[in-house]
Amino acid sequence: MKKILLSSTIIIGLGAFGASLAYAEGGQRGGPRGPSFEQIDANGDGALTMEEFQNQASTKFSESDTNGDGQLDVEELTAAADRERGRMIERLMERKDTNGDGMLSQEEMAPRDPGRFFDKADEDGNGEISQAEWDAAKEKMRGHGRRGAQDGNADN
């Protein structure tokens, strides 16, 4: 149980921090949208401190701790994940539903520039992606957050 609590705290803290950075770097890129700079800047001084980042993580934890016991159980974590998944799906629909019909066609779901991923992954330029190139490209995508989900998810 302590491992779950520690892991949950770390995940929520890193999520708040990472989402804040993603927002600061230009907003939505297929991953979670974090709070705005102004929301984190609690004292309104135009600068973010580590304390403000930590307070943001604490706020996220408190929002998820629906029974107020200072710990997150499986139900609370599941509910928090479901809320985030719902927000991600809504943002996906907003971004991809170009004809506004409330559904996503295969055309709307297609990567915007499939050649971009292919060209980057094909490091030796031979027109083919080897297993080593595939693995290297996936690792690079992991290092860039969830950007790959928007630009042509390498997992599919």
TORKOL-4160 file (C-alpha; in steps of 0.2 Angstrom, whole numbers, padded with zeros to 4 digits, m for minus):
156
<pt num="1" X="0000" Y="0000" Z="0000"/>
<pt num="2" X="0014" Y="0012" Z="0004"/>
<pt num="3" X="0022" Y="0008" Z="m0013"/>
<pt num="4" X="0005" Y="0013" Z="m0022"/>
<pt num="5" X="0004" Y="0029" Z="m0011"/>
<pt num="6" X="0022" Y="0034" Z="m0015"/>
<pt num="7" X="0020" Y="0030" Z="m0034"/>
<pt num="8" X="0003" Y="0039" Z="m0035"/>
<pt num="9" X="0011" Y="0054" Z="m0027"/>
<pt num="10" X="0026" Y="0054" Z="m0039"/>
<pt num="11" X="0015" Y="0051" Z="m0054"/>
<pt num="12" X="0003" Y="0066" Z="m0049"/>
<pt num="13" X="0018" Y="0077" Z="m0045"/>
<pt num="14" X="0027" Y="0073" Z="m0061"/>
<pt num="15" X="0011" Y="0075" Z="m0071"/>
<pt num="16" X="0007" Y="0092" Z="m0064"/>
<pt num="17" X="0025" Y="0097" Z="m0067"/>
<pt num="18" X="0026" Y="0090" Z="m0084"/>
<pt num="19" X="0009" Y="0096" Z="m0089"/>
<pt num="20" X="0014" Y="0114" Z="m0084"/>
<pt num="21" X="0030" Y="0113" Z="m0094"/>
<pt num="22" X="0020" Y="0106" Z="m0109"/>
<pt num="23" X="0008" Y="0121" Z="m0108"/>
<pt num="24" X="0023" Y="0133" Z="m0106"/>
<pt num="25" X="0031" Y="0126" Z="m0122"/>
<pt num="26" X="0016" Y="0129" Z="m0133"/>
<pt num="27" X="0001" Y="0120" Z="m0126"/>
<pt num="28" X="m0007" Y="0105" Z="m0132"/>
<pt num="29" X="0003" Y="0092" Z="m0142"/>
<pt num="30" X="m0008" Y="0077" Z="m0140"/>
<pt num="31" X="m0005" Y="0075" Z="m0121"/>
<pt num="32" X="m0013" Y="0082" Z="m0106"/>
<pt num="33" X="m0016" Y="0100" Z="m0105"/>
<pt num="34" X="m0009" Y="0107" Z="m0089"/>
<pt num="35" X="m0014" Y="0122" Z="m0079"/>
<pt num="36" X="m0009" Y="0139" Z="m0086"/>
<pt num="37" X="0006" Y="0149" Z="m0081"/>
<pt num="38" X="m0006" Y="0161" Z="m0072"/>
<pt num="39" X="m0014" Y="0147" Z="m0062"/>
<pt num="40" X="0002" Y="0140" Z="m0056"/>
<pt num="41" X="0009" Y="0158" Z="m0052"/>
<pt num="42" X="m0001" Y="0159" Z="m0036"/>
<pt num="43" X="0006" Y="0176" Z="m0030"/>
<pt num="44" X="0005" Y="0183" Z="m0048"/>
<pt num="45" X="0023" Y="0190" Z="m0048"/>
<pt num="46" X="0026" Y="0183" Z="m0066"/>
<pt num="47" X="0038" Y="0170" Z="m0060"/>
<pt num="48" X="0036" Y="0152" Z="m0055"/>
<pt num="49" X="0044" Y="0145" Z="m0040"/>
<pt num="50" X="0047" Y="0127" Z="m0035"/>
<pt num="51" X="0035" Y="0130" Z="m0021"/>
<pt num="52" X="0021" Y="0135" Z="m0033"/>
<pt num="53" X="0025" Y="0119" Z="m0044"/>
<pt num="54" X="0023" Y="0109" Z="m0028"/>
<pt num="55" X="0007" Y="0117" Z="m0023"/>
<pt num="56" X="0000" Y="0113" Z="m0040"/>
<pt num="57" X="0004" Y="0095" Z="m0037"/>
<pt num="58" X="m0003" Y="0096" Z="m0020"/>
<pt num="59" X="m0019" Y="0103" Z="m0027"/>
<pt num="60" X="m0020" Y="0089" Z="m0040"/>
<pt num="61" X="m0018" Y="0076" Z="m0026"/>
<pt num="62" X="m0032" Y="0084" Z="m0015"/>
<pt num="63" X="m0044" Y="0085" Z="m0030"/>
<pt num="64" X="m0041" Y="0066" Z="m0032"/>
<pt num="65" X="m0042" Y="0062" Z="m0014"/>
<pt num="66" X="m0061" Y="0063" Z="m0014"/>
<pt num="67" X="m0063" Y="0055" Z="0004"/>
<pt num="68" X="m0051" Y="0067" Z="0011"/>
<pt num="69" X="m0040" Y="0053" Z="0020"/>
<pt num="70" X="m0024" Y="0060" Z="0013"/>
<pt num="71" X="m0021" Y="0044" Z="0003"/>
<pt num="72" X="m0027" Y="0039" Z="m0014"/>
<pt num="73" X="m0035" Y="0022" Z="m0016"/>
<pt num="74" X="m0038" Y="0012" Z="m0032"/>
<pt num="75" X="m0055" Y="0019" Z="m0034"/>
<pt num="76" X="m0049" Y="0037" Z="m0032"/>
<pt num="77" X="m0034" Y="0034" Z="m0044"/>
<pt num="78" X="m0046" Y="0026" Z="m0057"/>
<pt num="79" X="m0058" Y="0040" Z="m0056"/>
<pt num="80" X="m0044" Y="0053" Z="m0058"/>
<pt num="81" X="m0038" Y="0043" Z="m0073"/>
<pt num="82" X="m0055" Y="0042" Z="m0080"/>
<pt num="83" X="m0058" Y="0060" Z="m0079"/>
<pt num="84" X="m0041" Y="0064" Z="m0088"/>
<pt num="85" X="m0045" Y="0051" Z="m0101"/>
<pt num="86" X="m0062" Y="0059" Z="m0104"/>
<pt num="87" X="m0053" Y="0076" Z="m0106"/>
<pt num="88" X="m0041" Y="0069" Z="m0118"/>
<pt num="89" X="m0055" Y="0062" Z="m0128"/>
<pt num="90" X="m0064" Y="0078" Z="m0129"/>
<pt num="91" X="m0048" Y="0087" Z="m0134"/>
<pt num="92" X="m0045" Y="0074" Z="m0147"/>
<pt num="93" X="m0062" Y="0077" Z="m0154"/>
<pt num="94" X="m0060" Y="0096" Z="m0154"/>
<pt num="95" X="m0044" Y="0094" Z="m0163"/>
<pt num="96" X="m0048" Y="0080" Z="m0176"/>
<pt num="97" X="m0066" Y="0082" Z="m0180"/>
<pt num="98" X="m0064" Y="0094" Z="m0194"/>
<pt num="99" X="m0081" Y="0092" Z="m0201"/>
<pt num="100" X="m0090" Y="0094" Z="m0184"/>
<pt num="101" X="m0101" Y="0079" Z="m0185"/>
<pt num="102" X="m0096" Y="0072" Z="m0168"/>
<pt num="103" X="m0087" Y="0057" Z="m0175"/>
<pt num="104" X="m0070" Y="0054" Z="m0182"/>
<pt num="105" X="m0067" Y="0046" Z="m0199"/>
<pt num="106" X="m0052" Y="0036" Z="m0204"/>
<pt num="107" X="m0047" Y="0052" Z="m0214"/>
<pt num="108" X="m0048" Y="0063" Z="m0199"/>
<pt num="109" X="m0038" Y="0051" Z="m0188"/>
<pt num="110" X="m0024" Y="0049" Z="m0200"/>
<pt num="111" X="m0008" Y="0057" Z="m0195"/>
<pt num="112" X="m0006" Y="0075" Z="m0202"/>
<pt num="113" X="0011" Y="0071" Z="m0210"/>
<pt num="114" X="0015" Y="0052" Z="m0210"/>
<pt num="115" X="0031" Y="0055" Z="m0220"/>
<pt num="116" X="0038" Y="0066" Z="m0206"/>
<pt num="117" X="0039" Y="0051" Z="m0194"/>
<pt num="118" X="0045" Y="0040" Z="m0208"/>
<pt num="119" X="0059" Y="0052" Z="m0214"/>
<pt num="120" X="0065" Y="0055" Z="m0196"/>
<pt num="121" X="0065" Y="0036" Z="m0192"/>
<pt num="122" X="0074" Y="0031" Z="m0208"/>
<pt num="123" X="0091" Y="0037" Z="m0201"/>
<pt num="124" X="0101" Y="0029" Z="m0215"/>
<pt num="125" X="0090" Y="0036" Z="m0229"/>
<pt num="126" X="0088" Y="0020" Z="m0238"/>
<pt num="127" X="0069" Y="0021" Z="m0239"/>
<pt num="128" X="0066" Y="0007" Z="m0226"/>
<pt num="129" X="0065" Y="0007" Z="m0207"/>
<pt num="130" X="0075" Y="m0007" Z="m0199"/>
<pt num="131" X="0070" Y="m0014" Z="m0182"/>
<pt num="132" X="0085" Y="m0004" Z="m0174"/>
<pt num="133" X="0079" Y="0012" Z="m0182"/>
<pt num="134" X="0061" Y="0009" Z="m0176"/>
<pt num="135" X="0067" Y="0006" Z="m0158"/>
<pt num="136" X="0077" Y="0022" Z="m0159"/>
<pt num="137" X="0063" Y="0032" Z="m0166"/>
<pt num="138" X="0051" Y="0026" Z="m0152"/>
<pt num="139" X="0064" Y="0030" Z="m0139"/>
<pt num="140" X="0066" Y="0047" Z="m0146"/>
<pt num="141" X="0047" Y="0050" Z="m0145"/>
<pt num="142" X="0047" Y="0044" Z="m0127"/>
<pt num="143" X="0060" Y="0058" Z="m0123"/>
<pt num="144" X="0048" Y="0071" Z="m0131"/>
<pt num="145" X="0033" Y="0067" Z="m0121"/>
<pt num="146" X="0017" Y="0062" Z="m0130"/>
<pt num="147" X="0020" Y="0071" Z="m0145"/>
<pt num="148" X="0020" Y="0055" Z="m0156"/>
<pt num="149" X="0002" Y="0052" Z="m0152"/>
<pt num="150" X="m0003" Y="0067" Z="m0163"/>
<pt num="151" X="0011" Y="0066" Z="m0176"/>
<pt num="152" X="0009" Y="0047" Z="m0181"/>
<pt num="153" X="0009" Y="0036" Z="m0166"/>
<pt num="154" X="0024" Y="0024" Z="m0169"/>
<pt num="155" X="0015" Y="0010" Z="m0159"/>
<pt num="156" X="0002" Y="0008" Z="m0172"/>
